[in-house]
Amino acid sequence: MAGAMLDCAICSTRNWKPLEPVHEEDLQMAGAARLFCENCTRETFWLYSQHSEGASAMRRTAEPPSRANGTVIGEEQSSGTARAEPAGSGSAPIRAMHANRRIAADRRSRTRRVQSRVALQIPVRLRLSTADSQFEEVTKTVNVCRNGIYIQSERPYGKGSPVYVAMNYSPREPALTSEQKATVVRVDALAGTPAHGFAIELH
């Protein structure tokens, strides 16, 4: 049976999970599969681990053109008109070093984007309790990642506000859902609607 190294989207536990064909299809198409988590003691959504083969494949699709001897293999080499540097010029190594840094930074950024968000609608309960405001609501995520969620709501969550998040919340079994401390790290205005988008980091 096939398998992969996966991370639980709820508790971030990393385990090698055997995968049925339906799970592999879910991971490829939706970016996550529903599997049992021993730590959460229930079924949760699992994402490819940063070091898994599946994640590596996803990263490869986002990587910039390959490099050879410090030169980007792109239009100049493919056309056979690669530009030569004057002999003794010290600018070529400097430009190559800057190019290496830019490509490395771009690669890390793209890798984070590939790994960071999976469009999953998971029922969640959010509870805010501050000196100025106290309320709770049950909603669904727009997307999730290993250490955060994104929701849309008309409630007044302020940037930096501490909230308590209960993932995979079920109103019929509220006692089985544990809360996690979290912080609102970004607030997005949504055109044409009174709701806002909220990026929430789980601790």
C-alpha positions in Angstrom: 0.0 0.0 0.0 1.3 3.5 -0.9 2.0 6.0 1.8 3.3 9.5 2.5 4.6 11.7 5.3 1.7 13.9 6.3 0.9 16.7 8.8 -2.3 16.9 10.7 -3.9 20.3 9.9 -5.3 20.5 13.4 -2.4 19.6 15.8 0.5 19.6 13.3 1.5 16.0 14.2 3.7 14.5 11.5 3.3 10.8 10.7 3.8 8.3 7.9 0.3 7.4 6.7 -0.7 4.5 4.5 -2.9 5.8 1.7 -5.7 4.3 -0.2 -6.2 5.4 -3.8 -9.0 7.7 -2.7 -6.7 9.4 -0.2 -4.0 9.9 -2.9 -6.6 11.4 -5.2 -7.8 13.8 -2.4 -4.2 14.9 -1.7 -3.5 15.5 -5.4 -6.8 17.2 -6.2 -7.7 19.0 -3.0 -4.3 19.1 -1.2 -5.6 17.2 1.9 -7.1 13.9 2.9 -9.3 13.0 5.8 -7.6 10.5 8.0 -7.6 9.4 11.7 -5.3 11.4 14.0 -4.1 9.5 17.1 -3.3 12.8 18.8 -6.6 14.4 18.1 -8.4 11.0 18.6 -10.7 11.7 15.6 -10.6 12.1 11.9 -8.9 15.3 10.7 -7.5 16.7 7.5 -3.9 15.8 6.7 -1.6 17.7 4.4 1.7 16.7 2.7 4.6 17.2 5.1 7.2 19.7 4.0 9.7 16.8 3.5 7.3 14.4 1.8 7.6 13.2 -1.8 4.3 14.7 -2.6 5.3 18.1 -1.2 8.6 17.9 -3.2 6.6 17.2 -6.3 4.5 20.3 -5.7 7.6 22.4 -5.0 9.2 21.2 -8.2 6.3 22.6 -10.2 6.9 26.0 -8.7 10.6 26.2 -9.0 12.3 28.7 -11.3 14.4 27.5 -14.4 17.3 25.1 -13.5 20.8 26.5 -13.2 24.1 25.3 -14.5 27.4 26.8 -13.4 25.7 29.8 -11.9 23.9 30.7 -15.1 20.1 30.6 -15.5 19.2 28.3 -18.3 16.7 30.5 -20.1 16.1 32.3 -23.3 19.8 33.3 -23.9 21.1 29.7 -23.8 18.2 28.2 -25.6 18.7 30.6 -28.5 22.5 29.8 -28.5 23.4 33.5 -28.0 24.5 33.5 -24.4 26.2 36.7 -23.4 29.9 36.4 -22.6 31.5 38.6 -19.9 34.8 40.4 -20.6 37.9 38.6 -19.5 38.9 39.6 -16.0 35.6 41.3 -15.2 34.6 41.0 -11.6 31.0 42.0 -12.2 29.9 38.5 -13.4 30.5 36.7 -10.0 28.7 39.6 -8.2 25.7 39.5 -10.5 25.6 35.7 -10.3 25.6 36.0 -6.5 22.8 38.5 -6.5 20.9 36.3 -9.0 21.4 33.3 -6.7 20.0 35.2 -3.7 17.0 36.4 -5.7 16.2 32.9 -7.0 16.7 31.3 -3.6 14.3 33.9 -2.0 11.8 33.4 -4.8 12.0 29.7 -4.4 11.4 29.8 -0.7 8.5 32.2 -1.2 6.9 29.9 -3.8 7.4 26.9 -1.7 5.7 28.6 1.3 2.8 29.5 -1.0 2.5 26.0 -2.3 2.5 24.6 1.3 0.6 27.3 3.1 -3.0 27.2 1.9 -5.4 24.4 1.1 -8.9 25.3 0.2 -10.9 23.3 2.8 -14.1 24.2 4.4 -13.8 22.9 8.0 -16.4 23.8 10.6 -14.9 25.9 13.4 -16.0 27.8 16.5 -14.2 31.0 17.3 -14.4 32.7 20.7 -13.1 36.2 21.3 -12.9 37.5 24.9 -11.2 40.9 25.4 -11.9 43.8 27.7 -13.7 45.5 24.8 -15.6 42.7 23.2 -16.8 39.2 24.0 -18.6 36.9 21.5 -18.3 33.6 19.7 -19.5 32.2 16.4 -19.6 29.0 14.4 -18.5 29.3 10.8 -16.4 27.5 8.2 -12.8 28.0 7.0 -12.1 29.3 3.5 -8.7 27.7 3.6 -6.3 26.1 6.1 -2.6 25.5 6.6 -0.5 23.7 9.2 -0.4 26.7 11.5 -3.4 28.8 10.6 -6.8 29.3 9.1 -8.6 31.9 7.0 -12.2 32.8 7.5 -14.8 35.4 6.3 -17.0 37.0 8.9 -19.0 40.1 9.7 -17.8 39.9 13.3 -15.4 42.6 14.5 -12.1 40.6 14.9 -9.3 43.2 15.2 -5.8 42.6 14.0 -3.8 41.3 17.0 -6.9 40.1 18.8 -6.5 36.8 20.8 -9.1 34.2 19.9 -9.8 30.6 20.8 -10.4 28.3 17.9 -12.1 24.9 18.0 -11.4 23.0 14.7 -13.8 20.4 13.3 -16.5 21.7 15.6 -19.7 19.8 16.0 -22.6 21.4 17.9 -23.9 18.0 18.7 -20.6 17.0 20.4 -19.1 20.3 21.7 -17.3 18.7 24.6 -15.2 16.6 22.2 -13.7 19.6 20.5 -10.7 21.2 22.2 -9.8 24.9 21.8 -6.5 26.3 20.5 -5.1 29.7 21.3 -4.8 31.8 18.2 -4.2 35.4 17.0 -5.7 37.4 14.2 -2.7 38.4 12.1 -4.4 40.0 9.1 -7.7 41.7 8.2 -8.8 41.9 4.5 -11.6 44.1 3.2 -13.9 42.3 0.9 -15.4 44.5 -1.9 -19.2 44.5 -2.1 -19.8 42.9 1.3 -19.8 44.0 4.9 -17.8 40.9 5.8 -14.0 40.9 6.1 -11.4 38.2 5.6 -9.4 37.2 8.6 -6.1 35.3 8.7 -5.7 33.6 12.0 -2.5 32.0 13.3 -2.8 29.0 15.6 -0.4 28.6 18.5 
